[in-house]
Amino acid sequence: DYAGDDVILYPCHGSKGNQYWQYDHDTNTLKHGASKWCLAINSKKDKLLMEECNAEQPRQRWRFQTFNPSKVDKDSEYP
């Protein structure tokens, strides 16, 4: 969940909004639906944060072992 301050882990409430993220399998980025910023980890790797997306920033890269790109509807606003 992200509301402009800290990124927090919170059970999904199903209303999307601040909990809505877009995963781009090609760039391995998680983009926040509302702010369009990317999820990153700080350099000490002990805190999640939001940053403007930067293709050269490895701290913004996320890989999911069970991700199946064929299940994603890229034309949908919400999966």
C-alpha positions in Angstrom: 0.0 0.0 0.0 1.3 3.5 -0.8 -0.4 6.8 0.0 2.4 9.2 -0.6 4.5 8.5 2.5 5.8 5.0 3.3 5.3 1.8 1.5 3.6 -0.6 3.9 2.6 -4.3 3.7 -1.1 -4.5 4.3 -3.6 -7.2 3.4 -5.4 -6.6 0.1 -8.7 -4.8 0.6 -9.9 -5.3 -2.9 -10.6 -1.7 -3.7 -7.5 -1.2 -5.7 -6.5 2.5 -5.3 -3.3 2.8 -3.3 -2.8 -1.0 -3.5 -3.0 -1.3 -7.2 0.4 -2.1 -8.9 1.4 -2.8 -12.5 4.1 -5.4 -13.1 6.1 -5.1 -16.3 7.7 -8.4 -17.0 10.0 -6.9 -19.7 11.5 -4.3 -17.4 11.0 -6.2 -14.1 9.4 -3.1 -12.5 6.4 -2.7 -10.2 4.7 0.6 -10.9 2.2 2.1 -8.5 -1.1 2.6 -10.3 -1.9 6.0 -8.9 1.4 7.8 -8.7 3.2 5.9 -11.5 6.3 5.7 -9.4 8.3 2.5 -9.1 8.8 0.3 -6.1 12.4 0.2 -5.0 14.5 -1.1 -2.1 16.9 1.2 -0.3 20.6 0.6 -0.6 20.8 -1.1 2.8 18.0 -3.5 1.6 15.9 -3.0 4.7 13.1 -0.7 3.5 10.8 -0.4 0.6 10.3 3.0 -1.0 8.9 4.7 -4.0 11.0 6.5 -6.6 10.5 8.0 -10.1 11.0 5.1 -12.4 14.6 4.9 -13.8 15.5 2.2 -16.3 19.1 2.3 -15.0 18.3 1.7 -11.3 18.7 -2.0 -10.3 17.0 -1.3 -6.9 13.8 -1.0 -8.9 14.0 -4.5 -10.5 11.7 -7.3 -9.2 11.4 -10.9 -10.5 8.7 -13.3 -9.6 9.4 -17.0 -10.0 5.8 -17.9 -10.6 4.9 -15.0 -12.9 3.0 -16.2 -16.0 2.9 -13.4 -18.6 0.2 -15.2 -20.6 -2.3 -14.5 -17.8 -1.9 -10.7 -17.9 -4.3 -8.6 -19.9 -2.1 -5.6 -20.9 -5.2 -3.7 -22.2 -7.0 -3.9 -18.9 -6.9 -1.0 -16.4 -7.0 -3.5 -13.5 -6.0 -7.2 -13.8 
